[in-house]
Amino acid sequence: MFEKILIANRGEIAVRILRACKDLGIQTVSVYSTADKNAMHVKMADESVCIGPPQSKESYLNIPSIIAACEVSGAEAVHPGYGFLSENASFVEKLRAHNIHFIGPKADHIKTMGDKILAKKTAEKFGLPVIPGSNGEVKDYEDAKSIAKSIGYPIIIKASAGGGGRGMVVVYNEKELEDSIKKAKTEADKSFDNDTVYIEKYLKNPKHIEIQIIGDNSGNMIHLGERDCSMQRRNQKLLEETPSKIIDQKTRDYIGNLTVEALKKIKYSGAGTVEYLYENNEFYFMEMNTRLQVEHPVTEEITKFDLVKEQIKVAYNSKLSKDQNEINFNGHSIECRVNAEDPVSFMPSPGKIINFHAPGGPGVRVDSGCYSGITIPPYYDSMIAKLIIYGEDRNTCIARLERALGEFVVEGIKTTIPFYQEILKEEKFLNGDYDIHWVENYMENKK
Ligand code: ADP
Protein backbone atom coordinates (compact mmCIF):
# COMPACT_ATOMS: atom_id res chain seq x y z
CA MET A 1 0.00 0.00 0.00
CA PHE A 2 1.03 3.63 -0.42
CA GLU A 3 2.94 4.87 2.60
CA LYS A 4 2.20 8.57 2.19
CA ILE A 5 -0.58 10.41 0.41
CA LEU A 6 -0.94 14.14 -0.25
CA ILE A 7 -4.45 15.55 -0.21
CA ALA A 8 -4.80 18.36 -2.74
CA ASN A 9 -7.97 19.86 -1.31
CA ARG A 10 -9.47 21.60 1.72
CA GLY A 11 -12.59 21.62 3.90
CA GLU A 12 -14.78 18.62 4.60
CA ILE A 13 -13.49 16.53 1.70
CA ALA A 14 -9.87 16.87 2.81
CA VAL A 15 -10.98 15.71 6.26
CA ARG A 16 -12.92 12.78 4.73
CA ILE A 17 -9.86 11.63 2.77
CA LEU A 18 -7.58 12.06 5.80
CA ARG A 19 -9.88 9.75 7.75
CA ALA A 20 -9.74 7.08 5.03
CA CYS A 21 -5.92 7.30 4.97
CA LYS A 22 -5.73 6.97 8.74
CA ASP A 23 -8.06 3.95 8.65
CA LEU A 24 -5.66 2.38 6.16
CA GLY A 25 -2.54 3.29 8.18
CA ILE A 26 -1.25 5.70 5.52
CA GLN A 27 0.76 8.83 6.41
CA THR A 28 -0.91 12.07 5.31
CA VAL A 29 0.20 15.40 3.92
CA SER A 30 -2.17 18.37 3.77
CA VAL A 31 -1.68 21.45 1.64
CA TYR A 32 -3.18 24.80 2.53
CA SER A 33 -3.44 28.40 1.47
CA THR A 34 -2.57 31.17 3.92
CA ALA A 35 -6.33 31.67 4.47
CA ASP A 36 -6.56 28.09 5.75
CA LYS A 37 -3.63 27.94 8.15
CA ASN A 38 -5.95 27.11 11.06
CA ALA A 39 -8.14 24.70 9.09
CA MET A 40 -9.08 21.27 10.40
CA HIS A 41 -7.37 19.46 7.53
CA VAL A 42 -4.09 21.10 8.51
CA LYS A 43 -4.46 20.12 12.16
CA MET A 44 -5.37 16.51 11.32
CA ALA A 45 -2.57 15.70 8.87
CA ASP A 46 0.79 14.24 9.83
CA GLU A 47 2.48 16.99 7.81
CA SER A 48 1.27 20.09 6.06
CA VAL A 49 2.69 22.39 3.42
CA CYS A 50 1.61 25.94 2.65
CA ILE A 51 1.10 26.24 -1.11
CA GLY A 52 0.27 29.90 -1.57
CA PRO A 53 -2.01 32.85 -0.95
CA PRO A 54 -5.82 32.60 -0.54
CA GLN A 55 -6.88 32.82 -4.21
CA SER A 56 -7.43 29.26 -5.50
CA LYS A 57 -5.49 30.01 -8.67
CA GLU A 58 -2.40 30.66 -6.61
CA SER A 59 -2.84 27.80 -4.13
CA TYR A 60 -5.25 24.88 -4.57
CA LEU A 61 -5.05 25.18 -8.37
CA ASN A 62 -1.33 25.85 -8.42
CA ILE A 63 0.12 22.69 -9.99
CA PRO A 64 3.84 23.52 -9.55
CA SER A 65 3.29 24.30 -5.84
CA ILE A 66 1.43 21.03 -5.28
CA ILE A 67 4.06 18.98 -7.07
CA ALA A 68 6.76 20.73 -5.03
CA ALA A 69 4.80 19.83 -1.88
CA CYS A 70 4.80 16.16 -2.96
CA GLU A 71 8.54 16.24 -3.52
CA VAL A 72 9.32 18.00 -0.25
CA SER A 73 7.16 15.59 1.75
CA GLY A 74 7.90 12.43 -0.21
CA ALA A 75 4.23 11.70 -0.92
CA GLU A 76 3.81 8.92 -3.49
CA ALA A 77 0.22 9.68 -4.46
CA VAL A 78 -2.23 12.58 -4.58
CA HIS A 79 -5.93 12.42 -3.78
CA PRO A 80 -7.59 15.42 -5.45
CA GLY A 81 -11.03 15.23 -3.75
CA TYR A 82 -13.65 17.03 -5.86
CA GLY A 83 -13.48 20.44 -7.55
CA PHE A 84 -10.06 22.15 -7.85
CA LEU A 85 -7.69 19.82 -9.80
CA SER A 86 -9.81 16.68 -9.61
CA GLU A 87 -10.77 16.73 -13.30
CA ASN A 88 -7.66 18.35 -14.70
CA ALA A 89 -6.00 15.95 -17.16
CA SER A 90 -2.84 18.01 -17.41
CA PHE A 91 -2.37 17.77 -13.63
CA VAL A 92 -2.56 13.97 -13.92
CA GLU A 93 0.01 13.98 -16.71
CA LYS A 94 2.36 16.24 -14.78
CA LEU A 95 2.13 14.06 -11.67
CA ARG A 96 2.92 11.04 -13.79
CA ALA A 97 5.98 12.79 -15.24
CA HIS A 98 7.15 13.19 -11.64
CA ASN A 99 6.40 9.55 -10.80
CA ILE A 100 3.54 10.47 -8.50
CA HIS A 101 0.29 8.47 -8.58
CA PHE A 102 -3.04 10.19 -9.11
CA ILE A 103 -5.90 8.68 -7.13
CA GLY A 104 -8.44 8.81 -9.91
CA PRO A 105 -8.92 7.78 -13.53
CA LYS A 106 -6.46 8.05 -16.40
CA ALA A 107 -5.84 11.44 -18.01
CA ASP A 108 -7.48 10.30 -21.27
CA HIS A 109 -10.75 9.44 -19.52
CA ILE A 110 -10.79 12.81 -17.80
CA LYS A 111 -10.27 14.50 -21.17
CA THR A 112 -13.04 12.53 -22.88
CA MET A 113 -15.61 13.08 -20.13
CA GLY A 114 -14.55 16.66 -19.35
CA ASP A 115 -15.65 17.76 -22.79
CA LYS A 116 -19.42 17.39 -22.61
CA ILE A 117 -19.92 17.02 -26.35
CA LEU A 118 -17.31 14.29 -26.59
CA ALA A 119 -18.69 12.65 -23.45
CA LYS A 120 -22.17 12.53 -24.91
CA LYS A 121 -20.91 11.09 -28.18
CA THR A 122 -18.88 8.49 -26.31
CA ALA A 123 -21.86 7.56 -24.12
CA GLU A 124 -24.08 7.14 -27.17
CA LYS A 125 -21.47 5.07 -28.97
CA PHE A 126 -21.23 2.68 -26.03
CA GLY A 127 -24.94 2.15 -25.66
CA LEU A 128 -26.19 4.76 -23.17
CA PRO A 129 -29.43 6.63 -23.91
CA VAL A 130 -28.84 10.37 -24.52
CA ILE A 131 -31.08 13.44 -24.59
CA PRO A 132 -32.15 14.39 -28.14
CA GLY A 133 -30.25 17.42 -29.38
CA SER A 134 -27.51 18.70 -31.66
CA ASN A 135 -25.01 16.15 -32.83
CA GLY A 136 -22.07 18.13 -31.46
CA GLU A 137 -21.26 21.83 -31.57
CA VAL A 138 -23.82 24.45 -32.56
CA LYS A 139 -22.02 27.20 -34.45
CA ASP A 140 -24.60 29.91 -34.96
CA TYR A 141 -28.23 30.99 -35.00
CA GLU A 142 -29.10 29.27 -38.30
CA ASP A 143 -27.63 26.01 -37.08
CA ALA A 144 -29.52 26.34 -33.78
CA LYS A 145 -32.78 27.19 -35.50
CA SER A 146 -32.90 24.01 -37.54
CA ILE A 147 -31.99 21.81 -34.55
CA ALA A 148 -34.58 23.49 -32.34
CA LYS A 149 -37.19 22.95 -35.01
CA SER A 150 -36.44 19.26 -35.24
CA ILE A 151 -36.50 18.57 -31.47
CA GLY A 152 -39.10 21.20 -30.49
CA TYR A 153 -39.02 23.88 -27.76
CA PRO A 154 -38.08 24.32 -24.98
CA ILE A 155 -34.40 23.65 -25.53
CA ILE A 156 -31.32 24.16 -23.37
CA ILE A 157 -28.03 25.57 -24.66
CA LYS A 158 -25.07 24.15 -22.76
CA ALA A 159 -21.37 24.93 -22.66
CA SER A 160 -19.25 21.98 -23.73
CA ALA A 161 -16.67 22.90 -21.10
CA GLY A 162 -19.35 23.76 -18.49
CA GLY A 163 -19.65 22.59 -14.91
CA GLY A 164 -20.95 23.48 -11.48
CA GLY A 165 -24.43 24.17 -12.82
CA ARG A 166 -23.15 27.15 -14.84
CA GLY A 167 -23.16 27.92 -18.55
CA MET A 168 -26.72 26.83 -19.37
CA VAL A 169 -29.46 28.87 -21.07
CA VAL A 170 -33.05 27.64 -21.47
CA VAL A 171 -34.89 28.85 -24.58
CA TYR A 172 -38.68 28.66 -24.83
CA ASN A 173 -39.33 29.86 -28.39
CA GLU A 174 -37.66 30.92 -31.61
CA LYS A 175 -37.94 34.62 -30.78
CA GLU A 176 -35.49 34.20 -27.88
CA LEU A 177 -33.12 31.96 -29.78
CA GLU A 178 -30.77 34.40 -31.49
CA ASP A 179 -30.03 36.38 -28.32
CA SER A 180 -29.78 33.22 -26.24
CA ILE A 181 -27.14 31.68 -28.50
CA LYS A 182 -25.05 34.84 -28.27
CA LYS A 183 -25.52 35.00 -24.51
CA ALA A 184 -24.62 31.33 -24.01
CA LYS A 185 -21.48 31.65 -26.14
CA THR A 186 -20.33 34.82 -24.37
CA GLU A 187 -20.94 33.31 -20.93
CA ALA A 188 -19.18 30.07 -21.86
CA ASP A 189 -16.19 32.00 -23.16
CA LYS A 190 -16.03 34.14 -20.03
CA SER A 191 -16.47 31.31 -17.52
CA PHE A 192 -14.65 28.44 -19.21
CA ASP A 193 -12.42 30.11 -21.77
CA ASN A 194 -14.15 28.10 -24.49
CA ASP A 195 -17.26 29.27 -26.35
CA THR A 196 -18.29 25.87 -27.74
CA VAL A 197 -21.97 25.21 -27.05
CA TYR A 198 -24.47 22.48 -27.90
CA ILE A 199 -28.22 22.05 -27.70
CA GLU A 200 -30.47 19.58 -25.93
CA LYS A 201 -34.17 19.16 -25.52
CA TYR A 202 -35.13 20.78 -22.19
CA LEU A 203 -36.97 18.19 -20.13
CA LYS A 204 -39.90 19.64 -18.18
CA ASN A 205 -40.24 17.44 -15.09
CA PRO A 206 -37.26 15.12 -14.84
CA LYS A 207 -35.55 13.73 -11.80
CA HIS A 208 -31.77 13.83 -11.56
CA ILE A 209 -30.69 10.23 -11.03
CA GLU A 210 -27.00 9.36 -10.97
CA ILE A 211 -25.20 6.03 -10.85
CA GLN A 212 -22.05 5.51 -8.78
CA ILE A 213 -19.50 3.16 -10.28
CA ILE A 214 -15.96 2.09 -9.44
CA GLY A 215 -13.53 0.09 -11.57
CA ASP A 216 -10.04 -1.31 -11.09
CA ASN A 217 -7.05 -1.64 -13.42
CA SER A 218 -7.81 -5.31 -14.12
CA GLY A 219 -11.07 -4.63 -15.95
CA ASN A 220 -13.45 -5.24 -13.02
CA MET A 221 -16.21 -2.75 -12.36
CA ILE A 222 -19.26 -2.53 -10.13
CA HIS A 223 -22.09 -0.06 -9.60
CA LEU A 224 -23.37 1.01 -6.21
CA GLY A 225 -26.88 2.00 -7.18
CA GLU A 226 -28.37 5.42 -7.69
CA ARG A 227 -28.60 8.76 -5.92
CA ASP A 228 -31.57 11.03 -6.40
CA CYS A 229 -30.22 14.59 -6.60
CA SER A 230 -33.37 16.30 -7.82
CA MET A 231 -33.47 18.76 -4.93
CA GLN A 232 -31.61 21.59 -6.67
CA ARG A 233 -31.49 25.35 -6.83
CA ARG A 234 -30.00 26.98 -9.93
CA ASN A 235 -28.85 23.57 -11.14
CA GLN A 236 -26.88 23.05 -7.93
CA LYS A 237 -27.63 20.17 -5.62
CA LEU A 238 -28.91 20.86 -2.11
CA LEU A 239 -30.09 17.51 -0.75
CA GLU A 240 -29.44 14.01 -2.07
CA GLU A 241 -30.97 10.69 -1.18
CA THR A 242 -30.72 7.00 -1.92
CA PRO A 243 -32.58 4.89 -2.85
CA SER A 244 -34.74 7.08 -5.04
CA LYS A 245 -38.43 6.71 -4.37
CA ILE A 246 -39.07 6.05 -8.05
CA ILE A 247 -36.35 3.48 -8.80
CA ASP A 248 -37.12 -0.16 -8.03
CA GLN A 249 -34.58 -2.99 -7.93
CA LYS A 250 -35.27 -4.01 -11.51
CA THR A 251 -34.71 -0.47 -12.83
CA ARG A 252 -31.60 -0.13 -10.63
CA ASP A 253 -30.14 -3.34 -12.05
CA TYR A 254 -30.97 -2.23 -15.58
CA ILE A 255 -29.38 1.22 -15.50
CA GLY A 256 -26.53 0.14 -13.19
CA ASN A 257 -25.51 -2.72 -15.47
CA LEU A 258 -25.94 -0.64 -18.63
CA THR A 259 -23.63 2.03 -17.15
CA VAL A 260 -21.03 -0.52 -16.11
CA GLU A 261 -21.06 -2.26 -19.51
CA ALA A 262 -20.53 1.09 -21.29
CA LEU A 263 -17.63 2.16 -19.06
CA LYS A 264 -15.96 -1.23 -19.24
CA LYS A 265 -15.70 -0.68 -22.97
CA ILE A 266 -13.49 2.35 -22.42
CA LYS A 267 -11.57 0.49 -19.65
CA TYR A 268 -12.44 3.14 -17.09
CA SER A 269 -10.78 2.74 -13.70
CA GLY A 270 -11.33 4.57 -10.42
CA ALA A 271 -14.56 6.00 -9.03
CA GLY A 272 -16.99 7.83 -11.26
CA THR A 273 -20.58 8.96 -11.49
CA VAL A 274 -22.81 8.96 -14.53
CA GLU A 275 -25.56 11.54 -14.30
CA TYR A 276 -28.93 10.95 -15.96
CA LEU A 277 -32.18 12.79 -16.20
CA TYR A 278 -35.14 10.45 -15.70
CA GLU A 279 -38.56 11.27 -17.08
CA ASN A 280 -41.52 9.04 -18.01
CA ASN A 281 -39.54 5.92 -17.13
CA GLU A 282 -36.69 6.81 -19.51
CA PHE A 283 -33.07 7.60 -18.65
CA TYR A 284 -31.08 10.21 -20.55
CA PHE A 285 -27.30 10.51 -20.13
CA MET A 286 -26.28 14.03 -19.12
CA GLU A 287 -22.63 13.84 -18.15
CA MET A 288 -20.01 11.87 -16.28
CA ASN A 289 -17.96 13.08 -13.34
CA THR A 290 -14.62 11.33 -13.23
CA ARG A 291 -14.04 11.82 -9.51
CA LEU A 292 -15.52 11.41 -6.06
CA GLN A 293 -18.81 13.33 -5.69
CA VAL A 294 -19.86 15.53 -2.77
CA GLU A 295 -22.84 13.24 -2.17
CA HIS A 296 -20.89 9.94 -2.10
CA PRO A 297 -21.65 9.32 1.62
CA VAL A 298 -25.33 8.43 1.08
CA THR A 299 -24.16 5.53 -1.09
CA GLU A 300 -21.66 4.51 1.58
CA GLU A 301 -24.39 4.51 4.20
CA ILE A 302 -26.72 2.08 2.46
CA THR A 303 -24.03 -0.19 0.96
CA LYS A 304 -21.48 -0.08 3.81
CA PHE A 305 -18.86 0.30 1.08
CA ASP A 306 -16.10 2.85 1.76
CA LEU A 307 -15.62 4.59 -1.58
CA VAL A 308 -12.58 6.62 -0.57
CA LYS A 309 -10.66 3.64 0.78
CA GLU A 310 -11.54 1.71 -2.36
CA GLN A 311 -10.34 4.59 -4.57
CA ILE A 312 -6.99 4.47 -2.81
CA LYS A 313 -6.73 0.69 -3.15
CA VAL A 314 -7.52 0.59 -6.86
CA ALA A 315 -5.08 3.44 -7.50
CA TYR A 316 -2.47 1.16 -5.90
CA ASN A 317 -3.43 -1.50 -8.48
CA SER A 318 -5.36 -3.69 -6.07
CA LYS A 319 -8.42 -5.48 -7.41
CA LEU A 320 -11.88 -4.34 -6.34
CA SER A 321 -12.64 -5.80 -2.92
CA LYS A 322 -16.20 -6.79 -3.85
CA ASP A 323 -18.11 -8.27 -6.77
CA GLN A 324 -21.44 -6.90 -7.90
CA ASN A 325 -23.33 -9.71 -6.19
CA GLU A 326 -21.72 -8.76 -2.86
CA ILE A 327 -23.18 -5.25 -3.01
CA ASN A 328 -26.40 -5.02 -1.01
CA PHE A 329 -28.62 -2.00 -0.55
CA ASN A 330 -30.10 -1.65 2.92
CA GLY A 331 -32.14 1.17 4.42
CA HIS A 332 -32.25 4.81 3.35
CA SER A 333 -29.86 7.74 3.47
CA ILE A 334 -30.27 11.49 2.99
CA GLU A 335 -27.58 14.18 2.84
CA CYS A 336 -28.10 17.91 3.37
CA ARG A 337 -25.39 20.28 2.19
CA VAL A 338 -25.03 22.88 4.93
CA ASN A 339 -23.78 26.09 3.36
CA ALA A 340 -22.56 29.32 4.93
CA GLU A 341 -25.39 31.19 3.25
CA ASP A 342 -28.52 33.06 4.16
CA PRO A 343 -31.31 30.43 4.27
CA VAL A 344 -33.72 32.65 2.31
CA SER A 345 -31.61 34.60 -0.19
CA PHE A 346 -28.75 32.08 -0.38
CA MET A 347 -26.28 35.00 -0.22
CA PRO A 348 -22.86 33.86 1.06
CA SER A 349 -22.24 34.41 4.78
CA PRO A 350 -18.55 33.85 5.50
CA GLY A 351 -17.04 34.83 8.87
CA LYS A 352 -16.12 33.47 12.26
CA ILE A 353 -18.06 30.54 13.70
CA ILE A 354 -18.37 31.36 17.39
CA ASN A 355 -20.02 28.12 18.38
CA PHE A 356 -20.18 24.86 16.43
CA HIS A 357 -21.95 21.80 17.75
CA ALA A 358 -22.57 18.89 15.41
CA PRO A 359 -25.50 16.54 16.01
CA GLY A 360 -24.89 12.88 16.87
CA GLY A 361 -26.59 9.70 17.96
CA PRO A 362 -27.72 6.68 15.92
CA GLY A 363 -27.69 7.11 12.15
CA VAL A 364 -26.12 10.57 12.16
CA ARG A 365 -22.86 11.36 10.34
CA VAL A 366 -21.41 14.85 9.94
CA ASP A 367 -18.60 15.39 7.44
CA SER A 368 -17.14 18.83 8.13
CA GLY A 369 -13.93 20.74 8.67
CA CYS A 370 -15.55 23.14 11.15
CA TYR A 371 -15.03 23.75 14.87
CA SER A 372 -15.88 26.56 17.29
CA GLY A 373 -13.64 29.54 16.56
CA ILE A 374 -12.81 28.77 12.92
CA THR A 375 -13.20 31.54 10.34
CA ILE A 376 -14.89 30.59 7.07
CA PRO A 377 -12.93 32.43 4.38
CA PRO A 378 -14.81 34.10 1.52
CA TYR A 379 -12.56 32.67 -1.20
CA TYR A 380 -13.97 29.18 -1.63
CA ASP A 381 -17.14 27.14 -1.95
CA SER A 382 -19.66 27.98 0.77
CA MET A 383 -20.37 24.41 1.87
CA ILE A 384 -19.21 23.99 5.48
CA ALA A 385 -20.70 20.63 6.45
CA LYS A 386 -22.66 17.67 5.17
CA LEU A 387 -25.28 16.16 7.41
CA ILE A 388 -25.72 12.52 6.40
CA ILE A 389 -28.50 10.46 7.92
CA TYR A 390 -29.14 6.74 7.82
CA GLY A 391 -32.44 5.08 8.68
CA GLU A 392 -33.87 1.60 8.21
CA ASP A 393 -36.44 3.17 5.90
CA ARG A 394 -37.21 6.60 4.44
CA ASN A 395 -39.58 7.68 7.24
CA THR A 396 -37.10 6.75 9.99
CA CYS A 397 -34.42 8.63 8.04
CA ILE A 398 -36.55 11.76 7.76
CA ALA A 399 -37.47 11.69 11.47
CA ARG A 400 -33.76 11.42 12.34
CA LEU A 401 -32.91 14.19 9.93
CA GLU A 402 -35.39 16.46 11.65
CA ARG A 403 -33.91 15.62 15.04
CA ALA A 404 -30.34 16.16 13.81
CA LEU A 405 -31.12 19.52 12.17
CA GLY A 406 -32.64 20.61 15.49
CA GLU A 407 -29.47 19.63 17.37
CA PHE A 408 -27.11 21.32 14.89
CA VAL A 409 -25.71 24.57 16.33
CA VAL A 410 -23.71 26.98 14.16
CA GLU A 411 -23.42 30.47 15.66
CA GLY A 412 -21.71 33.54 14.23
CA ILE A 413 -22.62 33.00 10.57
CA LYS A 414 -25.82 32.22 8.71
CA THR A 415 -26.38 28.71 7.38
CA THR A 416 -28.92 26.89 5.24
CA ILE A 417 -30.04 24.67 8.17
CA PRO A 418 -33.40 26.54 8.56
CA PHE A 419 -34.06 26.00 4.84
CA TYR A 420 -33.92 22.22 5.29
CA GLN A 421 -36.09 22.39 8.40
CA GLU A 422 -38.69 24.12 6.28
CA ILE A 423 -38.44 21.71 3.32
CA LEU A 424 -38.88 18.76 5.68
CA LYS A 425 -42.42 19.87 6.40
CA GLU A 426 -43.43 19.92 2.74
CA GLU A 427 -45.72 17.16 1.55
CA LYS A 428 -43.99 16.87 -1.83
CA PHE A 429 -40.70 16.15 -0.09
CA LEU A 430 -42.32 13.80 2.41
CA ASN A 431 -43.81 11.82 -0.47
CA GLY A 432 -40.54 11.87 -2.45
CA ASP A 433 -42.60 13.46 -5.17
CA TYR A 434 -40.29 16.25 -6.38
CA ASP A 435 -38.34 16.94 -9.58
CA ILE A 436 -35.42 19.21 -10.46
CA HIS A 437 -37.64 22.31 -10.67
CA TRP A 438 -39.43 21.81 -7.36
CA VAL A 439 -37.27 24.03 -5.10
CA GLU A 440 -37.44 26.97 -7.47
CA ASN A 441 -41.21 26.71 -7.84
CA TYR A 442 -41.55 26.37 -4.08
CA MET A 443 -39.45 29.50 -3.43
CA GLU A 444 -41.34 31.41 -6.10
CA ASN A 445 -44.70 30.51 -4.54
CA LYS A 446 -43.49 31.58 -1.10
CA LYS A 447 -42.85 35.18 -2.21
P1 ADP B 1 -23.06 20.71 -14.52
O1 ADP B 1 -21.90 19.94 -15.05
O2 ADP B 1 -22.86 22.17 -14.61
O3 ADP B 1 -23.52 20.23 -13.17
P2 ADP B 1 -25.18 19.17 -15.81
O4 ADP B 1 -25.16 18.84 -17.26
O5 ADP B 1 -24.85 18.07 -14.86
O6 ADP B 1 -24.26 20.44 -15.54
O7 ADP B 1 -26.61 19.75 -15.45
C1 ADP B 1 -26.89 20.26 -14.16
C2 ADP B 1 -28.39 20.33 -13.94
O8 ADP B 1 -29.02 21.12 -14.97
C3 ADP B 1 -29.10 19.00 -14.01
O9 ADP B 1 -29.05 18.29 -12.79
C4 ADP B 1 -30.52 19.45 -14.35
O10 ADP B 1 -31.16 19.96 -13.21
C5 ADP B 1 -30.29 20.62 -15.30
N1 ADP B 1 -30.32 20.16 -16.71
C6 ADP B 1 -29.26 19.85 -17.48
N2 ADP B 1 -29.64 19.44 -18.71
C7 ADP B 1 -30.99 19.51 -18.76
C8 ADP B 1 -31.99 19.21 -19.75
N3 ADP B 1 -31.67 18.77 -20.97
N4 ADP B 1 -33.30 19.40 -19.41
C9 ADP B 1 -33.65 19.85 -18.18
N5 ADP B 1 -32.75 20.15 -17.21
C10 ADP B 1 -31.44 19.99 -17.47
Residues whose N, C-alpha, C, O or C-beta is under 5 A from the ligand:
A	BS01	ADP	I131 I156 G162 G163 G164 G165 R166 E200 K201 Y202 L203 H208 N235 M286 E287 I436
